Structures are given as C-alpha cells and as structure tokens.
C-alpha cells in the first residue's frame, strides 16, 4: 500500500511538472540550408508571447507541453510546431522555416509599386489556396427562394471548419509577417545603433502591434516610436 501511494505521488508530481511553463531554448533555421534565421518571430499560440531569434537563430520562450509554437520570418513561410513530450525532454529544439520561392505560378504580377511584403504575401496566400482547393465559404448565402439570405449549412461541416481555422491562422500570422517587415532590423539599427544581442533584445521588448503599424504608415512614425521605446528599454 505504501509503495502504491509513493508511486501515485510520483506520477502526480510528473503531471504537475508537465503542466508548468518551461523556458525552452530553440534554434530557428532555414529548412534548405540549415543556416540560422536572424530576427524571426516565435509565438506561443496559447499565451501570445512573442520572442525574436538572435544571430545564431537562438531564442528562448516559455511553453507548456502540448502547446503550439508558431514562427515567421521575412522571406519565409510561417508554420507551427507542437511542443510534444518528446521535445520537452530535449535540452533544446530546432525548428525549420521554408524559404519562399517567389514562384507565383499562373498569377501574373509586376514588382513595380509592390513591396517585398506584398510579393511574399501573395505567394503564401496562393500556396494556402492551392492546398485548400477552394476559398472560404461565407456564413450567409443567397436563399433558395431568392428572398433575403439563408445560412450556408456547408459552412458548419467539419471540412469547412478546418478551412476556416486554416484561414484564421493564415490571417493572424500574416499580421506577424507584416510587423516583421515594417519593424525591420535595418530601420531599428539605424535609429538606435544597437547590434547583435542588444538589437534583438530591444526589438523583442519594443515590438509594436499590427494595429499601430497600420495606423502609422511611414518610417518616420516608427522612428518616433523607437525614440519613445528607448526611454523604457532595459537590458536586464
């Protein structure tokens, strides 16, 4: 009986340990060259904490077992990885992002007047729609009687729910990509003089929101923002 109680207590402690946040060290790498990806963003989809990778692709983030990490970087597809038990046992993890090829298939675009972000976004969206085959169906559709709107029953099927989740994930991470493009290392370095680990730390602590960047559309706005953030910056 005593042995059973000790065993149950041990298992309970293991369960509690698995539920605690673990500070994970990871490396973000190019899936083709395995080179480190610098200043990519890694997000815990449960807590919404976002961290940046350093010059070696290294990052640190808090995560519980079975939570999902998503990652994005300029010039790459975004993706996710689930922090399963096997990964939790490792000293560090490596995650790989696939580079964009800028092969837009049958879609004809011109680079003139388009930002690098827009070009990358088009490719990511084309890949998503290719995988999904069809676009997201609306909640409402024209009713069979032609009078008013009817609820689209197909939208509530498991297949449609999965497509909606994929599109919602896509839109959320396009916002992360937009932040990465607008709040670039080049612009921040020019404004602060920071380099390497200090630059990464500052960009992580001062990362602006998507909504703020959409409301402040030029580089000068970001420079004023950086000056304000410098007053709050701590290297601790």
Backbone as CSV, one residue per row, in Angstrom:
resi,resn,N_x,N_y,N_z,CA_x,CA_y,CA_z,C_x,C_y,C_z
1,UNK,0.835,-1.199,0.000,0.000,0.000,0.000,0.874,1.255,0.000
2,UNK,1.913,1.211,0.826,2.821,2.351,0.899,3.483,2.577,-0.453
3,UNK,3.889,1.463,-1.110,4.522,1.567,-2.418,3.573,2.182,-3.442
4,UNK,2.283,1.805,-3.354,1.279,2.340,-4.276,1.118,3.841,-4.084
5,UNK,1.083,4.275,-2.824,0.929,5.700,-2.539,2.133,6.494,-3.052
6,UNK,3.335,5.923,-2.863,4.539,6.597,-3.339,4.514,6.713,-4.861
7,UNK,4.080,5.636,-5.529,4.017,5.633,-6.989,3.019,6.659,-7.502
8,UNK,1.837,6.698,-6.831,0.816,7.663,-7.231,1.306,9.088,-7.028
9,UNK,2.023,9.300,-5.907,2.558,10.624,-5.638,3.577,11.044,-6.672
10,UNK,4.402,10.078,-7.099,5.411,10.356,-8.123,4.760,10.717,-9.453
11,UNK,3.737,9.960,-9.834,3.027,10.230,-11.079,2.332,11.584,-11.034
12,UNK,1.787,11.935,-9.859,1.121,13.228,-9.712,2.117,14.362,-9.876
13,UNK,3.312,14.182,-9.319,4.349,15.210,-9.455,4.784,15.368,-10.907
14,UNK,4.877,14.236,-11.621,5.220,14.303,-13.040,4.167,15.058,-13.820
15,UNK,2.885,14.823,-13.450,1.785,15.509,-14.128,1.864,17.012,-13.888
16,UNK,2.132,17.398,-12.633,2.241,18.824,-12.316,3.412,19.458,-13.050
17,UNK,4.515,18.706,-13.118,5.702,19.224,-13.793,5.425,19.477,-15.266
18,UNK,4.652,18.570,-15.874,4.337,18.714,-17.297,3.464,19.919,-17.557
19,UNK,2.674,20.333,-16.529,1.761,21.448,-16.712,2.430,22.798,-16.479
20,UNK,3.648,22.787,-15.926,4.322,24.042,-15.641,4.949,24.605,-16.913
21,UNK,5.073,25.940,-16.927,5.778,26.567,-18.031,7.240,26.167,-17.996
22,UNK,7.772,25.843,-19.136,9.187,25.523,-19.255,9.833,26.556,-20.161
23,UNK,10.968,27.091,-19.736,11.695,28.014,-20.600,12.490,27.177,-21.583
24,UNK,12.112,27.253,-22.840,12.709,26.421,-23.875,13.719,27.226,-24.677
25,UNK,14.856,26.630,-24.919,15.858,27.209,-25.817,15.703,26.526,-27.164
26,UNK,15.600,27.323,-28.199,15.429,26.754,-29.527,16.268,27.479,-30.558
27,UNK,16.324,26.897,-31.751,17.066,27.490,-32.864,16.176,27.486,-34.096
28,UNK,16.021,28.650,-34.702,15.212,28.798,-35.904,16.143,28.756,-37.113
29,UNK,15.880,27.811,-38.037,16.798,27.607,-39.146,16.067,27.536,-40.489
30,UNK,16.821,27.818,-41.546,16.353,27.669,-42.919,16.238,26.172,-43.216
31,UNK,15.097,25.740,-43.744,14.876,24.313,-43.970,15.738,23.752,-45.095
32,UNK,16.247,24.620,-45.971,17.059,24.158,-47.099,18.543,24.168,-46.756
33,UNK,19.026,25.298,-46.251,20.462,25.447,-45.983,20.840,25.134,-44.541
34,UNK,19.849,25.105,-43.669,20.043,24.933,-42.227,20.787,26.113,-41.602
35,UNK,20.887,27.210,-42.332,21.505,28.425,-41.789,20.563,29.055,-40.769
36,UNK,21.108,29.747,-39.770,20.242,30.392,-38.780,19.401,31.508,-39.395
37,UNK,18.175,31.630,-38.941,17.303,32.729,-39.363,17.352,33.793,-38.272
38,UNK,17.818,34.972,-38.624,18.036,36.044,-37.656,16.795,36.930,-37.556
39,UNK,16.396,37.234,-36.337,15.263,38.114,-36.051,13.956,37.610,-36.660
40,UNK,13.789,36.297,-36.645,12.479,35.720,-36.903,11.663,35.780,-35.626
41,UNK,10.339,35.696,-35.739,9.486,35.755,-34.555,8.921,34.370,-34.243
42,UNK,8.948,34.025,-32.963,8.399,32.753,-32.485,7.342,33.085,-31.446
43,UNK,6.137,32.543,-31.620,4.999,32.904,-30.770,4.394,31.665,-30.128
44,UNK,4.125,31.759,-28.825,3.330,30.734,-28.144,1.867,31.051,-28.427
45,UNK,1.190,30.178,-29.165,-0.180,30.475,-29.589,-1.181,30.474,-28.442
46,UNK,-0.797,29.918,-27.294,-1.678,29.909,-26.124,-1.544,31.193,-25.322
47,UNK,-0.304,31.597,-25.053,-0.061,32.771,-24.204,0.108,34.047,-25.029
48,UNK,0.360,33.891,-26.333,0.601,35.006,-27.265,1.923,35.723,-26.999
49,UNK,2.808,35.100,-26.220,4.149,35.657,-26.040,4.923,35.495,-27.351
50,UNK,5.592,36.565,-27.778,6.406,36.524,-28.988,7.840,36.888,-28.655
51,UNK,8.789,36.076,-29.130,10.211,36.352,-28.933,10.884,36.385,-30.296
52,UNK,12.107,36.930,-30.322,12.856,37.058,-31.566,14.098,36.166,-31.514
53,UNK,14.484,35.637,-32.671,15.692,34.822,-32.745,16.918,35.715,-32.923
54,UNK,18.048,35.274,-32.354,19.281,36.059,-32.411,20.145,35.705,-33.613
55,UNK,21.423,36.110,-33.559,22.328,35.934,-34.696,22.615,34.482,-35.026
56,UNK,22.442,33.590,-34.064,22.641,32.161,-34.314,21.298,31.450,-34.514
57,UNK,20.210,32.236,-34.611,18.874,31.650,-34.700,18.315,31.267,-33.347
58,UNK,19.053,31.559,-32.282,18.661,31.126,-30.933,17.533,31.992,-30.377
59,UNK,16.596,31.341,-29.672,15.524,32.055,-28.982,15.192,31.332,-27.686
60,UNK,14.533,32.047,-26.779,14.051,31.464,-25.522,12.588,31.838,-25.353
61,UNK,11.761,30.862,-25.015,10.334,31.132,-24.850,9.739,30.178,-23.824
62,UNK,8.732,30.639,-23.098,8.034,29.796,-22.132,6.925,29.026,-22.839
63,UNK,6.854,27.728,-22.568,5.851,26.889,-23.217,5.552,25.671,-22.343
64,UNK,4.301,25.249,-22.332,3.906,24.021,-21.658,3.807,22.895,-22.676
65,UNK,3.898,21.675,-22.153,3.775,20.512,-23.025,2.447,20.550,-23.775
66,UNK,2.512,20.239,-25.062,1.375,20.174,-25.989,0.877,21.540,-26.465
67,UNK,1.476,22.616,-25.985,1.139,23.912,-26.567,1.806,24.036,-27.932
68,UNK,1.331,24.995,-28.720,1.794,25.136,-30.105,2.611,26.419,-30.255
69,UNK,3.776,26.279,-30.861,4.601,27.426,-31.207,4.458,27.693,-32.705
70,UNK,4.279,28.945,-33.063,4.266,29.322,-34.474,5.458,30.238,-34.727
71,UNK,5.936,30.241,-35.964,7.122,31.037,-36.256,7.023,31.658,-37.644
72,UNK,7.612,32.846,-37.766,7.541,33.610,-39.007,8.835,34.396,-39.169
73,UNK,9.200,34.646,-40.415,10.390,35.444,-40.704,10.254,36.024,-42.104
74,UNK,10.894,37.148,-42.333,10.847,37.794,-43.640,11.435,36.854,-44.699
75,UNK,10.670,36.631,-45.775,11.148,35.780,-46.855,10.868,34.302,-46.664
76,UNK,10.047,33.962,-45.632,9.762,32.556,-45.333,8.261,32.322,-45.160
77,UNK,7.855,31.072,-45.383,6.515,30.665,-44.989,6.457,30.611,-43.470
78,UNK,5.282,30.901,-42.899,5.145,30.664,-41.466,4.613,29.254,-41.249
79,UNK,4.876,28.723,-40.039,4.492,27.346,-39.750,4.347,27.184,-38.244
80,UNK,3.993,25.976,-37.806,3.806,25.701,-36.377,4.500,24.400,-36.005
81,UNK,4.747,24.265,-34.708,5.250,23.015,-34.167,4.606,22.812,-32.801
82,UNK,4.142,21.608,-32.524,3.552,21.314,-31.221,4.646,20.844,-30.277
83,UNK,4.660,21.405,-29.076,5.688,21.084,-28.089,5.288,19.790,-27.364
84,UNK,5.486,18.680,-28.051,5.084,17.377,-27.520,6.088,16.902,-26.475
85,UNK,5.740,15.812,-25.800,6.548,15.299,-24.694,7.983,15.011,-25.130
86,UNK,8.149,14.458,-26.326,9.481,14.135,-26.832,10.361,15.376,-26.895
87,UNK,9.798,16.496,-27.336,10.561,17.745,-27.405,10.850,18.289,-26.012
88,UNK,9.896,18.085,-25.097,10.063,18.595,-23.729,11.241,17.930,-23.027
89,UNK,11.621,16.738,-23.450,12.731,16.015,-22.828,14.094,16.476,-23.348
90,UNK,14.096,17.239,-24.438,15.355,17.671,-25.037,15.881,18.946,-24.381
91,UNK,17.192,19.112,-24.433,17.817,20.318,-23.887,17.475,21.547,-24.730
92,UNK,17.335,21.362,-26.032,16.973,22.456,-26.935,16.235,21.855,-28.123
93,UNK,15.545,22.716,-28.864,14.811,22.249,-30.037,15.260,23.030,-31.266
94,UNK,15.117,22.412,-32.411,15.398,23.095,-33.668,14.127,23.105,-34.506
95,UNK,13.790,24.266,-35.056,12.625,24.372,-35.929,13.065,24.987,-37.255
96,UNK,12.391,24.578,-38.323,12.830,24.940,-39.658,11.713,25.654,-40.415
97,UNK,12.057,26.769,-41.028,11.111,27.538,-41.843,11.486,27.370,-43.314
98,UNK,10.461,27.217,-44.157,10.688,27.021,-45.593,10.791,28.367,-46.302
99,UNK,11.865,28.585,-47.065,12.003,29.869,-47.786,10.970,29.987,-48.894
100,UNK,10.531,31.212,-49.138,9.626,31.471,-50.250,10.413,31.414,-51.556
101,UNK,9.775,30.873,-52.583,10.468,30.727,-53.864,10.186,31.886,-54.805
102,UNK,9.121,32.652,-54.489,8.640,33.726,-55.363,8.216,33.219,-56.736
103,UNK,7.862,31.940,-56.791,7.257,31.375,-57.989,5.754,31.446,-57.810
104,UNK,5.109,32.399,-58.486,3.685,32.635,-58.285,2.800,31.872,-59.273
105,UNK,3.388,30.861,-59.934,2.577,30.008,-60.797,1.951,30.772,-61.941
106,UNK,0.634,30.632,-62.090,-0.073,31.267,-63.207,-0.487,32.705,-62.915
107,UNK,-0.188,33.177,-61.708,-0.572,34.543,-61.344,0.470,35.508,-61.874
108,UNK,0.020,36.495,-62.604,0.931,37.485,-63.175,0.923,38.738,-62.310
109,UNK,2.098,39.113,-61.816,2.221,40.343,-61.032,3.419,41.126,-61.555
110,UNK,3.445,42.391,-61.244,4.607,43.206,-61.573,5.191,43.724,-60.280
111,UNK,6.496,43.763,-60.202,7.158,44.204,-58.978,6.990,45.693,-58.744
112,UNK,6.763,46.448,-59.816,6.655,47.900,-59.686,5.475,48.272,-58.794
113,UNK,5.756,49.067,-57.781,4.690,49.519,-56.890,4.309,48.510,-55.824
114,UNK,4.987,47.366,-55.784,4.671,46.348,-54.787,5.849,46.193,-53.837
115,UNK,5.559,46.082,-52.555,6.613,45.889,-51.567,7.005,44.422,-51.526
116,UNK,8.159,44.147,-50.918,8.587,42.763,-50.742,7.561,42.001,-49.906
117,UNK,6.975,42.686,-48.933,5.949,42.040,-48.107,4.762,41.608,-48.959
118,UNK,4.314,42.475,-49.858,3.162,42.142,-50.706,3.473,40.955,-51.613
119,UNK,4.677,40.926,-52.168,5.067,39.808,-53.028,5.082,38.505,-52.236
120,UNK,5.667,38.542,-51.056,5.714,37.335,-50.221,4.319,36.913,-49.800
121,UNK,3.486,37.886,-49.461,2.133,37.591,-49.007,1.317,36.923,-50.108
122,UNK,1.493,37.391,-51.348,0.786,36.782,-52.473,1.175,35.310,-52.606
123,UNK,2.474,35.030,-52.482,2.914,33.642,-52.626,2.370,32.768,-51.502
124,UNK,2.414,33.283,-50.262,1.879,32.494,-49.141,0.388,32.228,-49.336
125,UNK,-0.346,33.248,-49.787,-1.795,33.089,-49.974,-2.089,32.103,-51.114
126,UNK,-1.325,32.186,-52.188,-1.524,31.251,-53.295,-1.276,29.808,-52.861
127,UNK,-0.238,29.609,-52.061,0.051,28.262,-51.570,-1.070,27.749,-50.684
128,UNK,-1.587,28.628,-49.839,-2.685,28.232,-48.954,-3.911,27.839,-49.768
129,UNK,-4.292,28.675,-50.718,-5.486,28.397,-51.515,-5.304,27.152,-52.390
130,UNK,-4.092,26.921,-52.827,-3.818,25.704,-53.587,-4.055,24.480,-52.713
131,UNK,-3.590,24.554,-51.436,-3.777,23.435,-50.510,-5.249,23.226,-50.185
132,UNK,-5.971,24.309,-50.072,-7.379,24.221,-49.672,-8.310,23.960,-50.849
133,UNK,-7.813,24.183,-52.070,-8.551,23.974,-53.316,-9.588,25.056,-53.547
134,UNK,-10.370,25.411,-52.528,-11.416,26.410,-52.715,-11.343,27.452,-51.619
135,UNK,-11.977,28.576,-51.868,-11.987,29.664,-50.900,-12.929,29.353,-49.745
136,UNK,-12.799,30.143,-48.679,-13.666,30.054,-47.509,-15.099,30.439,-47.876
137,UNK,-16.045,29.595,-47.526,-17.442,29.888,-47.839,-18.010,30.889,-46.834
138,UNK,-18.876,31.777,-47.277,-19.459,32.748,-46.340,-20.468,32.081,-45.416
139,UNK,-20.711,32.721,-44.252,-21.712,32.206,-43.330,-23.088,32.258,-43.969
140,UNK,-23.348,33.322,-44.710,-24.658,33.508,-45.330,-24.558,33.306,-46.842
141,UNK,-25.589,32.756,-47.413,-25.668,32.591,-48.859,-27.050,33.025,-49.307
142,UNK,-27.162,33.338,-50.595,-28.481,33.710,-51.110,-29.422,32.521,-50.937
143,UNK,-30.578,32.748,-50.338,-31.501,31.641,-50.068,-32.104,31.114,-51.355
144,UNK,-32.567,29.870,-51.304,-33.126,29.231,-52.497,-34.344,29.975,-53.028
145,UNK,-35.072,30.648,-52.155,-36.274,31.363,-52.586,-35.923,32.664,-53.278
146,UNK,-34.683,33.117,-53.109,-34.278,34.380,-53.698,-34.638,35.569,-52.834
147,UNK,-35.287,35.320,-51.695,-35.694,36.406,-50.798,-34.787,36.400,-49.574
148,UNK,-33.959,37.419,-49.431,-33.117,37.521,-48.239,-31.927,36.575,-48.292
149,UNK,-31.352,36.319,-47.116,-30.161,35.486,-47.018,-30.469,34.215,-46.259
150,UNK,-29.847,33.136,-46.677,-30.010,31.875,-45.955,-28.683,31.451,-45.356
151,UNK,-28.707,30.684,-44.267,-27.486,30.195,-43.650,-26.874,29.108,-44.532
152,UNK,-25.573,29.203,-44.779,-24.883,28.182,-45.560,-24.594,26.993,-44.658
153,UNK,-25.313,25.897,-44.847,-25.143,24.714,-43.999,-23.739,24.135,-44.164
154,UNK,-23.182,24.221,-45.379,-21.860,23.665,-45.633,-20.795,24.285,-44.735
155,UNK,-21.023,25.536,-44.347,-20.020,26.230,-43.528,-19.815,25.552,-42.188
156,UNK,-20.826,24.820,-41.729,-20.749,24.206,-40.407,-20.286,22.755,-40.464
157,UNK,-19.883,22.285,-41.617,-19.328,20.941,-41.719,-17.913,20.942,-41.152
158,UNK,-17.428,19.761,-40.796,-16.083,19.651,-40.235,-15.050,20.150,-41.228
159,UNK,-15.257,19.832,-42.494,-14.315,20.249,-43.529,-14.242,21.770,-43.609
160,UNK,-15.405,22.422,-43.580,-15.428,23.880,-43.663,-14.839,24.510,-42.412
161,UNK,-15.075,23.898,-41.244,-14.494,24.430,-40.009,-12.980,24.377,-40.076
162,UNK,-12.449,23.278,-40.610,-10.997,23.157,-40.726,-10.432,24.204,-41.684
163,UNK,-11.159,24.474,-42.768,-10.705,25.502,-43.700,-10.747,26.879,-43.048
164,UNK,-11.798,27.133,-42.256,-11.890,28.427,-41.563,-10.745,28.586,-40.574
165,UNK,-10.416,27.495,-39.861,-9.301,27.562,-38.917,-8.000,27.878,-39.659
166,UNK,-7.811,27.234,-40.809,-6.599,27.480,-41.593,-6.524,28.933,-42.044
167,UNK,-7.645,29.478,-42.490,-7.671,30.863,-42.934,-7.481,31.832,-41.774
168,UNK,-8.092,31.522,-40.632,-7.911,32.376,-39.450,-6.448,32.378,-39.012
169,UNK,-5.821,31.178,-39.035,-4.407,31.077,-38.698,-3.576,31.892,-39.689
170,UNK,-3.911,31.769,-40.968,-3.179,32.496,-42.002,-3.250,33.998,-41.768
171,UNK,-4.444,34.509,-41.527,-4.606,35.948,-41.349,-3.855,36.440,-40.116
172,UNK,-3.916,35.663,-39.029,-3.215,36.062,-37.800,-1.710,36.136,-38.031
173,UNK,-1.167,35.191,-38.799,0.275,35.159,-38.984,0.749,36.065,-40.113
174,UNK,-0.154,36.429,-40.999,0.197,37.486,-41.945,0.449,38.788,-41.184
175,UNK,-0.272,38.982,-40.093,-0.047,40.174,-39.269,1.353,40.139,-38.656
176,UNK,1.778,38.954,-38.195,3.129,38.829,-37.645,4.169,39.125,-38.724
177,UNK,3.928,38.623,-39.934,4.854,38.894,-41.036,4.903,40.390,-41.354
178,UNK,3.741,41.048,-41.298,3.687,42.483,-41.573,4.515,43.253,-40.545
179,UNK,4.410,42.859,-39.272,5.215,43.501,-38.227,6.700,43.295,-38.513
180,UNK,7.073,42.062,-38.884,8.481,41.767,-39.158,9.033,42.629,-40.293
181,UNK,8.207,42.878,-41.323,8.654,43.715,-42.440,8.756,45.179,-42.051
182,UNK,7.711,45.698,-41.422,7.683,47.139,-41.101,8.674,47.489,-39.992
183,UNK,8.771,46.643,-38.972,9.671,46.910,-37.857,10.960,46.125,-38.112
184,UNK,11.715,46.579,-39.098,12.865,45.817,-39.584,14.118,46.095,-38.764
185,UNK,15.025,45.125,-38.804,16.297,45.268,-38.096,17.093,46.446,-38.644
186,UNK,17.033,46.653,-39.952,17.784,47.754,-40.576,17.324,49.107,-40.037
187,UNK,16.016,49.303,-39.985,15.474,50.574,-39.508,15.784,50.788,-38.025
188,UNK,15.622,49.738,-37.232,15.867,49.866,-35.787,17.351,50.095,-35.507
189,UNK,18.204,49.386,-36.234,19.646,49.559,-36.041,20.082,50.974,-36.406
190,UNK,19.539,51.506,-37.495,19.872,52.878,-37.904,19.463,53.892,-36.841
191,UNK,18.331,53.638,-36.177,17.794,54.589,-35.202,18.440,54.466,-33.829
192,UNK,18.969,53.280,-33.499,19.482,53.050,-32.146,20.991,52.833,-32.083
193,UNK,21.567,52.348,-33.163,22.979,51.973,-33.136,23.204,50.617,-32.496
194,UNK,22.127,49.952,-32.088,22.253,48.641,-31.453,22.624,47.576,-32.482
195,UNK,23.347,46.560,-32.017,23.700,45.430,-32.864,23.566,44.126,-32.087
196,UNK,23.517,43.053,-32.831,23.571,41.698,-32.283,22.530,41.475,-31.185
197,UNK,22.989,41.008,-30.015,22.053,40.603,-28.972,21.266,41.778,-28.388
198,UNK,21.906,42.935,-28.287,21.198,44.113,-27.765,20.099,44.538,-28.734
199,UNK,20.383,44.470,-30.023,19.380,44.795,-31.038,18.201,43.836,-30.939
200,UNK,18.483,42.538,-30.836,17.415,41.542,-30.722,16.573,41.794,-29.477
201,UNK,17.255,42.070,-28.366,16.549,42.293,-27.105,15.651,43.528,-27.188
202,UNK,16.167,44.597,-27.781,15.363,45.817,-27.920,14.153,45.577,-28.812
203,UNK,14.359,44.917,-29.954,13.257,44.672,-30.883,12.189,43.776,-30.261
204,UNK,12.627,42.835,-29.446,11.674,41.946,-28.773,10.855,42.711,-27.747
205,UNK,11.523,43.546,-26.944,10.824,44.286,-25.890,9.913,45.376,-26.451
206,UNK,10.303,45.952,-27.583,9.574,47.121,-28.092,8.676,46.795,-29.278
207,UNK,8.491,45.522,-29.583,7.742,45.108,-30.780,6.366,45.776,-30.827
208,UNK,6.086,46.572,-31.871,4.796,47.273,-31.946,3.675,46.327,-32.366
209,UNK,2.445,46.760,-32.165,1.296,45.942,-32.563,1.002,46.141,-34.051
210,UNK,0.305,45.188,-34.610,-0.119,45.266,-36.012,-1.008,46.489,-36.231
211,UNK,-1.951,46.699,-35.318,-2.894,47.821,-35.473,-2.169,49.166,-35.441
212,UNK,-1.151,49.271,-34.567,-0.400,50.526,-34.503,0.325,50.777,-35.821
213,UNK,0.931,49.744,-36.372,1.666,49.902,-37.629,0.735,50.251,-38.784
214,UNK,-0.467,49.695,-38.786,-1.426,50.023,-39.844,-1.896,51.468,-39.736
215,UNK,-1.929,51.983,-38.513,-2.364,53.369,-38.297,-1.222,54.360,-38.515
216,UNK,0.015,53.870,-38.493,1.194,54.724,-38.672,1.998,54.159,-39.840
217,UNK,1.797,54.752,-40.995,2.180,54.085,-42.234,3.552,54.454,-42.804
218,UNK,4.279,55.366,-42.182,5.587,55.691,-42.761,6.718,55.436,-41.768
219,UNK,7.929,55.421,-42.296,9.103,55.095,-41.485,9.366,56.130,-40.402
220,UNK,9.007,57.390,-40.686,9.233,58.436,-39.694,8.413,58.186,-38.434
221,UNK,7.186,57.673,-38.594,6.368,57.315,-37.436,7.070,56.273,-36.572
222,UNK,7.693,55.307,-37.232,8.380,54.241,-36.495,9.609,54.795,-35.782
223,UNK,10.301,55.758,-36.413,11.477,56.347,-35.767,11.082,57.082,-34.480
224,UNK,9.979,57.818,-34.510,9.492,58.473,-33.291,9.117,57.425,-32.240
225,UNK,8.498,56.352,-32.686,8.117,55.263,-31.784,9.367,54.658,-31.125
226,UNK,10.413,54.448,-31.918,11.653,53.867,-31.391,12.266,54.780,-30.336
227,UNK,12.265,56.077,-30.594,12.809,57.026,-29.615,12.068,56.947,-28.286
228,UNK,10.750,56.805,-28.352,9.964,56.658,-27.122,10.302,55.356,-26.410
229,UNK,10.479,54.286,-27.172,10.759,52.983,-26.580,12.157,52.919,-25.965
230,UNK,13.083,53.720,-26.486,14.439,53.744,-25.934,14.450,54.193,-24.476
231,UNK,13.504,55.074,-24.133,13.421,55.560,-22.744,13.013,54.450,-21.787
232,UNK,12.330,53.442,-22.308,11.826,52.358,-21.464,12.690,51.110,-21.517
233,UNK,13.674,51.105,-22.403,14.418,49.876,-22.674,15.318,49.502,-21.521
234,UNK,15.293,48.219,-21.193,16.156,47.680,-20.143,16.882,46.468,-20.697
235,UNK,18.178,46.371,-20.433,18.975,45.234,-20.903,18.994,44.103,-19.889
236,UNK,18.281,44.262,-18.762,18.266,43.209,-17.734,17.473,42.014,-18.203
